[in-house]
């Protein structure tokens, strides 16, 4: 199973939001081999974040310092940021068009 939904908006407490949103998603998928992909960006790699990941989803996250190592330069694990931007614009364009037709 591949989950690409965005979990967080700006100005949210990451630990609170991860507890409220990520844990239920992982628990719902307990019978699947679903893992959380940690991108390793400096702001996401603090000791607090890694401690939270080890405590709450140990063995089910990919990233530096995790049980599953990040595969270097892997096209399978590298998000296509430009694709998400284009897809997001198309989604919003369609929604606005429907509103205008009403």
LUMMIFI-170023 format. One record per residue (C-alpha): residue number from 0; residue in one letter; x, y, z. Coordinates in steps of 0.5 Angstrom, whole numbers. Each point is the difference from the previous one (the first is absolute). Example, Ala and Ser with C-alpha at 12.3 -4.5 7.8 and 13.67 -1.06 7.14 Angstrom:
# residues 2
<kolmi 0 "A" <25 -9 16>>
<kolmi 1 "S" <2 7 -2>>
END
This chain:
# residues 102
<kolmi 0 "X" <0 0 0>>
<kolmi 1 "X" <3 7 -2>>
<kolmi 2 "X" <-3 6 4>>
<kolmi 3 "X" <2 7 -3>>
<kolmi 4 "X" <-5 4 4>>
<kolmi 5 "X" <3 7 4>>
<kolmi 6 "X" <-1 -1 7>>
<kolmi 7 "X" <2 7 2>>
<kolmi 8 "X" <-2 7 -1>>
<kolmi 9 "X" <4 6 2>>
<kolmi 10 "X" <1 2 8>>
<kolmi 11 "X" <-2 -6 2>>
<kolmi 12 "X" <3 -4 6>>
<kolmi 13 "X" <4 -6 -3>>
<kolmi 14 "X" <0 -5 5>>
<kolmi 15 "X" <-8 2 2>>
<kolmi 16 "X" <-2 -1 -7>>
<kolmi 17 "X" <4 -6 -1>>
<kolmi 18 "X" <-3 -3 6>>
<kolmi 19 "X" <-7 2 -3>>
<kolmi 20 "X" <1 -2 -7>>
<kolmi 21 "X" <6 -5 -2>>
<kolmi 22 "X" <-1 -5 6>>
<kolmi 23 "X" <-8 -1 -2>>
<kolmi 24 "X" <2 -1 -7>>
<kolmi 25 "X" <6 -5 2>>
<kolmi 26 "X" <-5 -4 4>>
<kolmi 27 "X" <-5 0 -5>>
<kolmi 28 "X" <5 -3 -5>>
<kolmi 29 "X" <3 -5 6>>
<kolmi 30 "X" <-1 -6 -5>>
<kolmi 31 "X" <4 3 -6>>
<kolmi 32 "X" <7 2 0>>
<kolmi 33 "X" <-1 7 0>>
<kolmi 34 "X" <6 5 3>>
<kolmi 35 "X" <1 7 1>>
<kolmi 36 "X" <5 3 -5>>
<kolmi 37 "X" <4 5 4>>
<kolmi 38 "X" <4 5 -5>>
<kolmi 39 "X" <6 2 4>>
<kolmi 40 "X" <-1 7 -1>>
<kolmi 41 "X" <4 4 6>>
<kolmi 42 "X" <-6 2 3>>
<kolmi 43 "X" <-3 -7 0>>
<kolmi 44 "X" <6 -3 3>>
<kolmi 45 "X" <0 3 7>>
<kolmi 46 "X" <1 -5 6>>
<kolmi 47 "X" <-7 1 2>>
<kolmi 48 "X" <-3 -2 -7>>
<kolmi 49 "X" <4 -6 0>>
<kolmi 50 "X" <-1 -2 7>>
<kolmi 51 "X" <-8 1 -1>>
<kolmi 52 "X" <1 -4 -6>>
<kolmi 53 "X" <4 -6 4>>
<kolmi 54 "X" <-5 1 5>>
<kolmi 55 "X" <-7 0 -4>>
<kolmi 56 "X" <2 -4 -6>>
<kolmi 57 "X" <6 -4 1>>
<kolmi 58 "X" <2 -4 -6>>
<kolmi 59 "X" <-5 3 -5>>
<kolmi 60 "X" <4 6 -2>>
<kolmi 61 "X" <5 1 -5>>
<kolmi 62 "X" <6 6 1>>
<kolmi 63 "X" <6 1 3>>
<kolmi 64 "X" <1 -3 7>>
<kolmi 65 "X" <-6 -4 -1>>
<kolmi 66 "X" <-1 -8 -1>>
<kolmi 67 "X" <-1 1 -7>>
<kolmi 68 "X" <6 3 -4>>
<kolmi 69 "X" <-1 6 -5>>
<kolmi 70 "X" <2 -3 -7>>
<kolmi 71 "X" <5 5 -3>>
<kolmi 72 "X" <-3 3 -6>>
<kolmi 73 "X" <-5 -5 -1>>
<kolmi 74 "X" <-6 3 -5>>
<kolmi 75 "X" <-5 -5 4>>
<kolmi 76 "X" <1 5 6>>
<kolmi 77 "X" <1 6 -2>>
<kolmi 78 "X" <-6 4 -1>>
<kolmi 79 "X" <-2 4 -6>>
<kolmi 80 "X" <-1 7 3>>
<kolmi 81 "X" <-2 3 -7>>
<kolmi 82 "X" <-5 -6 -1>>
<kolmi 83 "X" <-4 2 6>>
<kolmi 84 "X" <0 7 -1>>
<kolmi 85 "X" <-3 -1 -7>>
<kolmi 86 "X" <-5 -5 3>>
<kolmi 87 "X" <-2 5 5>>
<kolmi 88 "X" <-1 6 -5>>
<kolmi 89 "X" <-4 -5 -4>>
<kolmi 90 "X" <-4 -2 6>>
<kolmi 91 "X" <-2 7 2>>
<kolmi 92 "X" <-1 2 -7>>
<kolmi 93 "X" <-6 -5 -1>>
<kolmi 94 "X" <-3 1 7>>
<kolmi 95 "X" <0 8 -2>>
<kolmi 96 "X" <-3 -2 -7>>
<kolmi 97 "X" <-6 -4 4>>
<kolmi 98 "X" <-1 6 4>>
<kolmi 99 "X" <-1 5 -5>>
<kolmi 100 "X" <-5 -5 -4>>
<kolmi 101 "X" <-5 0 6>>
END
